[in-house]
């Protein structure tokens, strides 16, 4: 069974809805929206490459800080967080802050529970640091 199907079946068994999107390059990704307890909402993405051996976990919309005068402060915060986190990596593109974690499963079979645990770890780190980004945005 393909790793995408293993993940899809796991989602169904856990009664979790994520929209499935098939890309032209053969990759498949799943996405959903999630709100934070302390405000804000993000888009969660689980992306499989075309060989289904590389998985990118992404949290989009952690913050949107477009003010060019705050860019250095945003990058300083991102650098600090990236030093402190082993797996979660924050990044900024055009003022939009996201969090990402990628891993390879090689030739093995996907462990969907581990994937979900990794996704929850990424989501928690994004939610824990959301107030820091909001403080920068509104300062």
N, C-alpha and C positions, 0 to 999 in steps of 0.2 A: 504494500500500500504506500502511496506517495506521502511525503511529509506534510504536504498541504492538506491531503485528505485526513491524515491523523489529527492535525490541528482542528480542522473543520468538524470532525466527529467529536473531538473533545469539547469544543464550544457548544455543540448541540447537547451533549450529555450534561454539561454544567449549566445549561439554559442561559447561555451568554450570547447576545446578538452582536455580531460584527459584520458590517457590509463587506462582501468579497468583491474584489476588482481584479480582473485579468488584464495584464499589460500586453502591449504589442510585442515586447521583447521576450515574452514567455514567462515573465515573473508574475507573481500573484501577491496581492496585499489585502489585508483585512483592516478595517478602520471603524472607529466609533468615537463618540463624544463622551467626555467625562467632566463633571463639575468638581471643583475643589470645595472642601468644607469652608474654607476661609475666603471664598469668592473666586471668580474666574472659571473658565472652562477651557479645556484643551481637546485636541484631537489625538487619539491614540492610534498608532499604525504598527502593524506587524507585517513586514515585507519579506517574502521569500524570493530569492533570485531564480532564474530559469532552471538551474540544476537542483534547486531545493536543498542546497548544502550550506547556504549562507543566509542568516536571518538578521534583519535590521529591525530593532525596536525603536520607535520614535514617538516623542511627545511634542506635538506642535502647538504653538500658541501660549507658551509659558508666559511670555510678555511681549509687548510691542512698544519699543522705546525708539522713536524716530528722531528725537531731538539730537542734532549733530553735536551739541555741546555736552551731551551726556554719554557719547560713544566711548570715551576713554574710561569713564567710571563703570560702564557696562562691561567692557573688556577686562577691567581689573577684577570685577566681581566674578566673571566667568573663569578667569585664570585661577583665582583663589579656590573656587568650587571644584574645578577640574583637578587641582592638586590634592584636594581633600577626598575626592571620590575615586574609588578604584575602577568602577564599572561605568557609572553615569558620566557622560561627557556633555557639557552644555556648549552651545554655539550660537552665534548671532549672524544672521544674513539679512541685510537691508533693514536692520532694526528689529527683526523678529527673532526672539530667543526660543530655542528648542532644546530638547534633551535627547540623547541617543545612546544606545548600546548595541553593539553588533557582536555576533558570535558565529562560529563555524561548527556545524555538526559533522562535517566531513562525509564519509561514506556511511555513517551510522544512521540509525532510525531516531526520529525526533522523540524527545520526552516532553509531551505537551504540558505536563504539570511543572516541569522545570522552566519551560518557556513562559508560562503564566506567572510563576514566581519571579522570574527575571523582569517581566513586564510590570508587575506590582512594585518591585524594588525601584524601577525607573520612575514610575508614577509617584511613589512616595517621595523620592528625592526631588522631583520637580515640584510637588506640592509643598514640601518642607521649605523650599527656597523661593517659592512664589512671593512671599511677603518682602523678601530682600529686593527682588526686582521691582515690585510695586513701590517700595520706598524710594528707589532710584527714579522711577518714572514720575512720581508725584512730588519729588523734592524740588 
